[in-house]
Amino acid sequence: MYAVIRTGGKQYRVAPGDVVEIELLASEKGAVSFTPLLVVDDAGTTHVGKDLAKATVKGTLKGETKGDRKSTRLNSSHMSES
C-alpha cells in the first residue's frame, strides 16, 4: 500500500516505514498526520476523491537537516482507510 501526500507545496509518495525529507514543518518532534491525495492498496486498487474521506497517513518527525535549506525527516508509520 502506498499514498501520495502533499506538504510544503510538493507531493510525496509514501509507504509504511518510508523515511522522506520534506519541507520544514513548524512543529515539535512528534506525530503528524496528512490527508492523502491518492491511495493505492495492496490489491492494486486506486482510491481517489470521495473514497479518501476517512483515509489518513500518520508519521513521526525525526529531526531537521541543514543544507541549502532546512528540511524535516518524516517516518511514515501508519496508513489507514478507516
C-alpha positions as CSV (number, residue, x, y, z in Angstrom):
1,M,0.0,0.0,0.0
2,Y,1.2,3.5,-0.7
3,A,-0.2,7.0,-0.6
4,V,0.5,10.4,-2.2
5,I,0.6,13.2,0.3
6,R,1.0,17.0,-0.2
7,T,3.1,19.1,2.1
8,G,5.2,22.3,1.5
9,G,3.7,22.7,-2.0
10,K,5.1,19.3,-3.1
11,Q,3.8,15.8,-3.4
12,Y,5.4,12.7,-2.0
13,R,4.8,9.0,-2.5
14,V,5.0,7.3,0.9
15,A,4.5,3.7,2.1
16,P,4.6,2.4,5.7
17,G,8.1,2.6,7.0
18,D,9.4,5.1,4.5
19,V,11.6,8.0,5.6
20,V,11.2,11.0,3.4
21,E,12.7,14.5,3.6
22,I,10.0,17.2,3.5
23,E,10.0,21.0,3.8
24,L,10.5,22.3,7.3
25,L,7.3,21.9,9.4
26,A,6.6,24.4,12.3
27,S,6.1,21.5,14.7
28,E,7.9,19.9,17.6
29,K,9.2,16.4,17.2
30,G,6.2,14.1,17.3
31,A,3.3,12.8,15.4
32,V,1.8,14.4,12.3
33,S,-1.0,13.3,10.0
34,F,-1.8,14.1,6.4
35,T,-4.9,13.6,4.3
36,P,-3.7,11.7,1.2
37,L,-4.4,12.8,-2.4
38,L,-4.3,9.2,-3.6
39,V,-4.1,5.8,-2.0
40,V,-3.2,2.5,-3.8
41,D,-3.9,-0.6,-1.7
42,D,-2.2,-3.9,-1.7
43,A,-4.6,-5.3,-4.3
44,G,-3.6,-2.5,-6.7
45,T,-6.9,-0.6,-6.4
46,T,-6.6,3.1,-6.6
47,H,-8.7,5.3,-4.3
48,V,-9.2,9.0,-5.0
49,G,-11.9,11.7,-4.3
50,K,-14.7,10.6,-2.0
51,D,-13.0,7.3,-1.3
52,L,-10.4,9.2,0.7
53,A,-12.8,10.9,3.1
54,K,-11.6,8.8,6.1
55,A,-8.1,7.9,4.9
56,T,-5.1,9.3,6.9
57,V,-1.3,9.0,6.8
58,K,0.4,9.3,10.1
59,G,4.1,9.8,10.6
60,T,6.7,10.9,13.1
61,L,9.0,13.8,12.7
62,K,12.6,12.5,13.1
63,G,14.5,15.8,13.1
64,E,15.9,18.5,10.9
65,T,18.7,18.5,8.4
66,K,20.5,21.6,7.3
67,G,21.9,22.2,3.9
68,D,20.9,24.9,1.4
69,R,17.5,24.8,3.1
70,K,16.2,23.4,6.3
71,S,14.1,20.3,6.0
72,T,12.4,17.7,8.2
73,R,12.8,13.9,8.1
74,L,9.4,12.2,8.2
75,N,9.0,8.5,9.0
76,S,5.6,7.4,7.6
77,S,4.5,4.9,10.2
78,H,0.8,4.2,9.6
79,M,-1.8,4.4,6.9
80,S,-5.5,3.7,7.4
81,E,-8.7,3.8,5.5
82,S,-11.0,3.5,8.5
